[in-house]
């Protein structure tokens, strides 16, 4: 598979490098007739990887995030004559339990504790938060290390155990409804309204490559935002724009959204 040809349409350097890795793994699979797999990818990255892998009929692949509603997924690549059930080492699942009566533990707390062990973010899939525990999907090669080394989350002692795929319980994330008005549906205006910051600050975040729109990195402040867009701002969180509405009497655009808590 030709790296340059298959990624010529990709402008984002980070995305291009990730797709280079996918192609390397695909070429390794074609050469050695074995199973290769990616790191965890977001939905936009997965779609790019699928488009590349679909170009060779000697390959098969399966996208797996551990449960139906998963966001982050691994792409498993294997020869055309295999089935996914024959892939030996796939995903593993950890449950982290603790007594969190006096403090609400967030996704950020769990993720921060995992990353503090020196684990790369790409090795960790979805983190599903429940009241007194969370469930984490991880790549098979990092699971034992986490089980042996993670002892605290946000200064709380925790207990870990490995669970099976069947014990994963999806818990939809909690959102806070927000509404505001903007002069334009440009990305910098929407971010300014969402997080109550200046246009200059929102433009700086965009220019510094800290903003994703529907999981794609965006560096153009003028990008037009539509209803049902998902906006992620590093350091500030994630929001889904539910409605780009009508104009007010003063000519402002009404916007409604949901910020992830």
PEDABEL-V286408 format. One record per pair of residues at least 12 apart in sequence whose C-alpha atoms are under 10 Angstrom apart, sorted by sequence separation. I is the first residue (numbers start at 1). GAP is how many residues later the second one is. D is the distance in Angstrom with one decimal. If there is no record, write none. Layout:
i = <I	I>
gap = <GAP	GAP>
d = <D	D>
This chain:
i = <4	7	24	25	26	50	62	63	64	124	125	126	147	148	181	182	187	188	190	191	206	207	213	228	229	230	243	244	3	6	7	25	50	62	63	111	124	125	147	148	180	181	188	189	206	207	218	227	228	229	242	243	244	3	6	22	49	61	62	63	76	96	123	124	125	146	147	179	180	188	189	191	205	206	207	214	215	216	217	227	228	229	241	242	243	22	61	62	75	111	123	124	146	147	178	179	187	188	191	204	206	214	215	216	217	226	227	228	229	241	242	243	3	4	7	21	22	60	61	62	74	111	122	123	178	180	187	188	203	205	213	214	215	216	225	226	227	228	240	241	242	3	6	21	22	46	60	61	74	110	121	122	123	178	188	203	204	213	214	215	226	227	240	241	2	3	21	59	60	61	73	110	123	124	144	188	203	212	213	214	226	227	239	240	241	3	19	59	60	61	107	108	110	123	124	143	187	202	203	212	213	225	226	239	240	3	18	58	59	60	107	123	191	211	212	213	238	239	240	2	3	18	58	59	60	61	62	63	106	107	211	212	238	239	1	2	41	53	57	58	59	60	61	62	107	120	199	210	211	212	237	238	239	1	18	40	57	58	59	60	61	106	110	119	210	211	236	237	238	37	40	41	53	56	60	66	105	106	110	187	209	210	211	236	237	1	2	33	35	36	37	38	40	50	65	66	105	106	110	111	133	135	209	210	211	213	1	19	22	23	26	30	33	35	37	46	49	64	65	66	105	110	119	133	134	135	136	187	210	211	212	213	214	18	19	22	26	43	45	46	64	66	104	105	107	119	133	135	136	206	211	213	230	232	21	22	30	42	43	44	45	46	104	105	106	117	135	137	205	206	227	229	230	231	232	1	15	16	19	20	23	29	30	42	43	46	105	117	205	226	227	228	230	15	18	19	22	23	26	29	41	42	43	101	191	205	227	18	22	29	40	41	42	100	101	137	187	190	202	16	26	27	40	41	42	93	95	99	100	114	117	135	136	187	188	189	15	19	26	39	40	41	92	94	95	96	97	98	99	100	117	135	187	188	189	15	26	39	40	41	91	97	98	99	116	134	135	186	187	188	189	190	26	38	39	40	97	98	114	134	135	186	187	188	189	190	38	39	96	97	98	114	186	187	188	189	37	38	39	96	97	113	114	134	185	186	187	188	194	10	37	38	95	96	97	113	114	184	185	186	187	195	36	37	38	95	96	113	114	130	185	186	187	36	37	94	95	96	113	128	129	130	184	185	186	191	7	35	36	37	94	95	112	113	128	129	130	184	185	190	191	195	35	36	93	94	95	110	111	112	113	128	129	130	191	194	195	34	35	36	93	94	110	127	128	129	130	34	35	92	93	94	109	110	127	128	129	187	194	195	6	7	33	34	92	93	109	128	194	6	33	91	92	93	108	109	6	30	32	33	35	91	92	93	106	194	29	30	31	33	34	74	90	91	92	105	106	191	3	6	28	29	30	33	35	73	74	90	91	92	94	105	2	26	28	29	30	72	74	89	90	91	92	93	94	104	1	25	26	35	36	73	74	89	90	92	96	103	105	190	1	25	26	35	37	72	73	89	91	92	94	95	22	25	26	34	35	37	72	73	94	100	103	1	22	35	71	72	96	98	100	190	1	22	70	71	72	96	98	70	71	96	97	100	69	70	96	99	100	70	98	99	100	66	67	97	98	99	185	65	66	97	98	99	65	97	98	178	194	96	97	98	177	179	182	193	194	95	96	97	175	176	177	178	179	181	194	73	74	95	96	97	175	177	178	179	181	183	194	195	72	73	74	95	96	175	177	181	182	190	194	73	94	95	96	107	181	182	70	94	95	181	183	184	185	93	94	95	183	184	185	93	94	95	182	183	184	185	66	67	92	93	94	181	182	183	184	185	66	92	93	94	181	182	183	65	66	92	93	95	180	181	182	65	91	92	93	95	180	181	182	65	91	93	94	180	181	93	179	180	181	179	180	178	179	180	178	179	177	178	179	42	177	178	39	40	41	176	177	178	39	40	41	175	176	177	39	40	41	42	175	176	177	38	39	40	41	174	175	176	38	39	40	174	175	176	39	40	174	175	173	174	173	40	40	66	67	39	40	66	67	39	66	70	38	67	69	37	66	67	68	69	67	69	108	107	106	44	44	45	43	44	45	42	43	44	42	43	44	42	15	15	14	12	12	12	12>
gap = <12	12	12	12	12	12	12	12	12	12	12	12	12	12	12	12	12	12	12	12	12	12	12	12	12	12	12	12	13	13	13	13	13	13	13	13	13	13	13	13	13	13	13	13	13	13	13	13	13	13	13	13	13	14	14	14	14	14	14	14	14	14	14	14	14	14	14	14	14	14	14	14	14	14	14	14	14	14	14	14	14	14	14	14	14	15	15	15	15	15	15	15	15	15	15	15	15	15	15	15	15	15	15	15	15	15	15	15	15	15	15	15	16	16	16	16	16	16	16	16	16	16	16	16	16	16	16	16	16	16	16	16	16	16	16	16	16	16	16	16	16	17	17	17	17	17	17	17	17	17	17	17	17	17	17	17	17	17	17	17	17	17	17	17	18	18	18	18	18	18	18	18	18	18	18	18	18	18	18	18	18	18	18	18	18	19	19	19	19	19	19	19	19	19	19	19	19	19	19	19	19	19	19	19	19	20	20	20	20	20	20	20	20	20	20	20	20	20	20	21	21	21	21	21	21	21	21	21	21	21	21	21	21	21	22	22	22	22	22	22	22	22	22	22	22	22	22	22	22	22	22	22	22	23	23	23	23	23	23	23	23	23	23	23	23	23	23	23	23	24	24	24	24	24	24	24	24	24	24	24	24	24	24	24	24	25	25	25	25	25	25	25	25	25	25	25	25	25	25	25	25	25	25	25	25	25	26	26	26	26	26	26	26	26	26	26	26	26	26	26	26	26	26	26	26	26	26	26	26	26	26	26	26	27	27	27	27	27	27	27	27	27	27	27	27	27	27	27	27	27	27	27	27	27	28	28	28	28	28	28	28	28	28	28	28	28	28	28	28	28	28	28	28	28	28	29	29	29	29	29	29	29	29	29	29	29	29	29	29	29	29	29	29	30	30	30	30	30	30	30	30	30	30	30	30	30	30	31	31	31	31	31	31	31	31	31	31	31	31	32	32	32	32	32	32	32	32	32	32	32	32	32	32	32	32	32	33	33	33	33	33	33	33	33	33	33	33	33	33	33	33	33	33	33	33	34	34	34	34	34	34	34	34	34	34	34	34	34	34	34	34	34	35	35	35	35	35	35	35	35	35	35	35	35	35	35	36	36	36	36	36	36	36	36	36	36	37	37	37	37	37	37	37	37	37	37	37	37	37	38	38	38	38	38	38	38	38	38	38	38	38	38	39	39	39	39	39	39	39	39	39	39	39	40	40	40	40	40	40	40	40	40	40	40	40	40	41	41	41	41	41	41	41	41	41	41	41	41	41	41	41	41	42	42	42	42	42	42	42	42	42	42	42	42	42	42	42	43	43	43	43	43	43	43	43	43	43	44	44	44	44	44	44	44	44	44	44	44	44	44	45	45	45	45	45	45	45	45	45	46	46	46	46	46	46	46	47	47	47	47	47	47	47	47	47	47	48	48	48	48	48	48	48	48	48	48	48	48	49	49	49	49	49	49	49	49	49	49	49	49	49	49	50	50	50	50	50	50	50	50	50	50	50	50	50	50	51	51	51	51	51	51	51	51	51	51	51	51	51	51	52	52	52	52	52	52	52	52	52	52	52	52	53	53	53	53	53	53	53	53	53	53	53	54	54	54	54	54	54	54	54	54	55	55	55	55	55	55	55	56	56	56	56	56	57	57	57	57	57	58	58	58	58	59	59	59	59	59	59	60	60	60	60	60	61	61	61	61	61	62	62	62	62	62	62	62	62	63	63	63	63	63	63	63	63	63	63	64	64	64	64	64	64	64	64	64	64	64	64	64	65	65	65	65	65	65	65	65	65	65	65	66	66	66	66	66	66	66	67	67	67	67	67	67	67	68	68	68	68	68	68	69	69	69	69	69	69	69	70	70	70	70	70	70	70	70	70	70	71	71	71	71	71	71	71	72	72	72	72	72	72	72	72	73	73	73	73	73	73	73	73	74	74	74	74	74	74	75	75	75	75	76	76	77	77	77	78	78	79	79	79	80	80	80	81	81	81	81	81	81	82	82	82	82	82	82	83	83	83	83	83	83	83	84	84	84	84	84	84	84	85	85	85	85	85	85	86	86	86	86	87	87	88	97	98	98	98	99	99	99	99	100	100	100	101	101	101	102	102	102	102	102	103	103	129	154	155	169	170	170	171	171	171	172	172	172	173	173	173	174	201	202	203	204	205	206	207>
d = <9.6	7.2	9.5	7.1	9.9	9.4	8.2	4.6	7.7	7.5	4.9	8.1	8.8	8.6	7.1	9.8	9.8	8.3	8.7	8.8	6.8	5.3	8.7	6.1	5.4	9.0	5.7	6.7	9.3	8.8	7.8	7.8	8.8	5.8	6.3	8.7	6.3	5.5	6.0	9.9	6.3	9.6	8.7	7.6	5.2	7.3	9.9	8.4	5.2	7.4	7.8	5.1	8.9	9.9	9.1	9.1	9.9	6.6	5.2	9.0	8.1	8.9	9.0	4.7	7.8	8.6	6.9	8.6	7.5	5.3	8.8	9.3	8.8	6.9	7.7	9.3	9.8	9.8	9.9	5.6	4.9	9.2	7.5	5.6	6.8	8.1	5.3	6.8	9.9	9.8	6.0	6.7	9.9	7.7	9.6	8.1	8.5	5.6	9.4	9.7	6.5	6.2	7.5	9.3	9.2	7.5	5.2	7.0	9.9	6.1	4.9	10.0	8.2	8.6	9.6	9.8	6.5	8.4	4.4	8.6	8.8	7.8	9.2	5.6	7.6	9.5	8.6	9.1	8.9	9.5	6.9	4.9	7.7	9.4	8.3	8.6	4.7	8.9	8.8	4.2	7.1	6.2	8.7	7.7	9.3	7.9	6.0	6.0	8.4	7.9	10.0	9.0	9.0	9.9	8.9	8.6	9.2	5.8	6.3	7.5	7.6	5.4	5.5	6.5	9.5	9.3	9.5	6.9	5.4	8.3	9.7	9.9	8.7	8.7	9.0	7.5	6.1	8.1	4.8	8.0	6.3	8.6	6.6	5.3	8.7	9.4	9.7	6.0	5.8	8.5	9.7	9.6	9.0	7.2	9.5	8.4	8.6	8.4	9.5	5.8	6.5	8.1	9.7	5.4	6.6	6.5	8.9	8.9	4.9	5.0	6.8	9.4	9.3	7.2	5.1	9.0	8.6	4.2	8.2	7.9	8.3	9.1	6.3	4.8	8.1	9.6	9.1	9.8	9.9	7.9	5.7	6.6	6.0	5.8	6.6	9.6	9.7	10.0	9.3	5.2	8.5	7.8	8.9	6.7	6.8	9.8	9.6	8.1	4.7	8.5	7.6	5.6	9.3	8.4	9.0	9.9	7.3	8.4	9.3	8.3	7.8	7.4	10.0	8.0	5.8	6.5	9.9	6.8	8.5	9.1	9.3	9.3	8.5	9.7	8.8	9.4	8.5	9.6	8.2	9.5	9.2	5.2	9.8	10.0	8.1	7.7	9.3	10.0	9.9	9.5	9.5	9.7	8.1	8.5	10.0	6.8	9.3	9.9	9.9	9.5	9.0	9.7	8.9	8.3	9.9	9.9	6.3	8.1	9.8	8.6	9.5	9.6	9.5	9.5	9.7	8.8	8.0	8.6	7.9	8.3	8.4	9.2	9.3	9.4	9.8	9.8	9.6	9.0	9.8	9.9	9.3	10.0	9.3	8.1	9.5	6.7	7.5	9.6	9.6	7.5	8.0	8.2	8.2	8.5	8.9	8.8	9.6	9.5	9.8	8.5	9.7	9.8	9.6	9.9	9.8	9.6	7.4	9.7	6.5	10.0	9.5	8.2	9.1	9.1	9.6	9.0	8.8	9.1	7.7	10.0	8.9	9.5	9.6	9.5	9.8	9.3	9.4	9.7	7.5	9.6	7.7	9.6	7.3	6.4	6.8	7.4	9.5	8.0	8.3	9.9	8.9	8.7	9.9	7.1	9.7	6.3	8.3	7.9	9.2	8.0	8.5	4.9	7.7	8.9	9.8	9.8	8.9	8.7	8.3	10.0	9.5	5.4	6.6	7.9	8.0	9.1	9.1	9.9	9.4	9.5	9.9	9.6	5.7	5.3	9.0	9.7	9.8	9.5	5.9	7.6	7.5	9.3	8.9	9.7	8.6	8.4	8.7	8.1	7.6	9.5	5.0	6.2	10.0	9.7	9.5	9.7	9.6	9.5	6.3	8.5	7.4	6.9	7.9	5.1	8.8	9.9	9.6	8.0	4.6	8.0	9.3	9.5	5.9	8.5	9.2	9.7	7.9	9.3	5.5	7.0	9.9	9.3	9.6	8.9	5.8	7.7	6.1	6.2	9.4	9.4	9.1	6.6	6.0	8.1	9.7	7.7	5.6	7.6	8.6	4.3	9.2	7.1	5.0	5.3	9.3	9.6	6.8	5.4	9.5	5.4	6.7	7.5	9.9	9.8	8.6	5.4	6.0	9.7	9.9	9.2	5.6	6.6	6.8	5.3	8.9	9.0	9.5	9.4	8.3	4.6	6.0	9.7	8.5	4.3	8.3	5.8	6.3	7.2	8.5	8.9	5.7	6.0	9.7	6.0	5.7	8.3	4.5	7.8	5.6	8.6	9.4	9.1	8.6	5.6	9.4	8.4	9.2	7.1	5.2	8.5	5.6	6.4	8.2	7.3	7.8	8.6	6.9	9.3	7.7	9.4	9.5	7.8	5.8	6.5	7.0	5.2	9.1	9.2	9.0	8.6	9.5	6.6	6.7	9.7	8.4	10.0	9.4	8.5	4.6	9.7	5.8	6.6	6.1	9.8	6.4	8.7	9.8	6.1	7.4	8.5	4.8	7.7	6.4	7.7	10.0	8.3	8.0	9.1	9.9	9.9	9.0	8.2	7.2	6.8	6.0	6.2	5.9	8.4	8.1	6.5	5.8	6.9	5.5	8.6	9.6	9.7	9.7	9.6	9.3	9.3	9.4	6.1	6.1	8.7	9.8	9.4	7.1	8.2	9.8	9.7	9.6	9.5	9.3	5.2	5.3	8.1	9.2	9.5	9.5	8.8	9.8	6.2	6.9	9.7	9.8	9.9	9.3	7.0	5.3	8.9	7.6	7.4	10.0	9.7	9.8	6.7	9.5	9.2	9.9	8.8	6.1	9.0	9.0	7.7	9.7	9.7	9.0	9.6	6.6	9.7	9.6	9.4	8.3	6.4	9.2	6.6	9.3	9.1	9.5	9.0	9.2	7.6	8.0	7.1	9.9	8.4	6.6	8.6	9.1	9.6	8.7	9.5	8.7	9.6	9.3	9.4	9.0	8.6	5.3	8.3	7.8	9.7	9.3	8.6	9.9	9.4	7.9	5.9	9.1	8.9	9.7	10.0	7.9	9.0	8.3	6.6	9.6	9.6	8.5	6.5	9.9	9.7	9.6	7.4	9.7	9.4	9.1	7.4	9.4	9.5	7.0	7.8	9.5	8.6	9.5	9.9	6.4	7.7	7.7	7.0	8.6	8.7	4.6	9.7	7.6	5.4	6.4	9.5	9.2	6.4	5.2	9.0	9.5	9.6	10.0	8.8	9.3	9.9	5.8	6.3	9.6	9.1	9.7	9.3	9.8	9.6	8.1	9.4	9.6	8.2	4.7	8.5	8.3	9.9	9.8	9.4	9.3	9.4	9.3	9.4	9.2	9.8	8.3	5.7	6.9	9.2	9.5	9.9	9.5	8.2	8.3	9.9	6.8	5.5	9.0	9.9	8.8	9.9	9.5	5.8	6.2	8.3	9.6	9.7	9.8	8.6	4.5	6.6	7.4	7.6	7.5	5.8	5.8	9.8	9.1	5.0	6.7	9.5	9.6	9.3	7.6	5.5	8.4	9.5	5.5	6.1	9.8	8.7	6.7	7.9	6.3	9.7	5.8	5.2	9.2	7.5	9.1	7.5	6.6	9.5	9.5	5.2	6.8	9.1	9.7	7.6	9.8	8.9	8.4	4.6	7.4	9.9	8.5	8.9	9.3	6.1	5.8	7.9	7.4	5.5	8.7	5.6	6.7	8.3	4.4	8.8	5.8	6.3	7.4	5.2	8.7	9.8	5.9	5.9	9.7	8.3	7.3	8.3	4.5	7.1	9.1	5.2	9.5	9.2	5.3	6.5	5.4	6.1	9.7	9.3	5.5	5.1	9.1	9.1	5.9	6.7	8.3	9.1	5.2	6.5	9.4	8.4	6.0	8.4	4.4	6.7	9.0	9.2	6.0	5.4	7.0	5.7	7.5	9.8	8.6	9.9	7.7	9.7	8.0	6.6	8.9	7.7	9.3	8.7	9.5	7.3	7.5	9.6	8.1	8.6	8.8	9.7	7.9	9.1	10.0	9.1	8.4	9.8	7.3	8.0	8.4	5.5	8.1	9.7	6.7	6.2	6.7	9.0	9.6	9.1	9.0	8.9	9.3	9.1	7.5	9.1	9.7>
